[in-house]
């Protein structure tokens, strides 16, 4: 039986916390090879430590927007800066180093099902370890402690030795959040992290992201299409429609009319998660 795992630091003590990064986009255009324009002249300034909800219907450009911030989607024109680093110009080692500072959380979790929860979270330490350690799986005690603390923050430390495939969807998403936290990131990007979850679990995952933002001061951008979650958990709301910013303001102050303008239609029952 595996030995019990304990967190390296008490709750509320950021391990290896670093200054959060701001985000700056100027006249960003993303045009895919098939001619589809996903982003059309987007300019934004996001302050370090903000928690921003990006909302819009499918095809509005919100996934393209968030993926330009770590170079997963290259821009056709314009500039993207994260923490003062020019993402549009970064290549090779520089791009890998930048991605090591930016945690990414996907809708589909992207976990290795046959690996343990701890092994999945330790993937977040790859950018901070020599290549030979990664290849051999020879993680240091310090890296294991960082991973344990990340799991503790999302309430999953007691599942450290479980296989990821044996977890529920909500538990897997929490492990994905812990993996991003194990990077000790300057910013966290979440692309529709609750789209496949039931209402109570979705609220739990969003509460985890909000707590990370508040407790650690990390810049958080999360893509959503559900207006009640955007209002409750975002401090700032950015609305995208047809690749353009059509709203940028307080999430709490966004009325139903604001969301109708963002969506370009009346609000429907499936635009709200509920309780």
Beta strands, then each sheet from edge to edge (+ up, - down):
strand 1: 23-31
strand 2: 37-46
strand 3: 51-55
strand 4: 77-82
strand 5: 85-86
strand 6: 102-105
strand 7: 187-191
strand 8: 219-224
strand 9: 236-241
strand 10: 244-250
sheet 1: 2+ 1- 4+ 5-
sheet 2: 6+ 7+ 8+ 3+ 9+ 10-
end
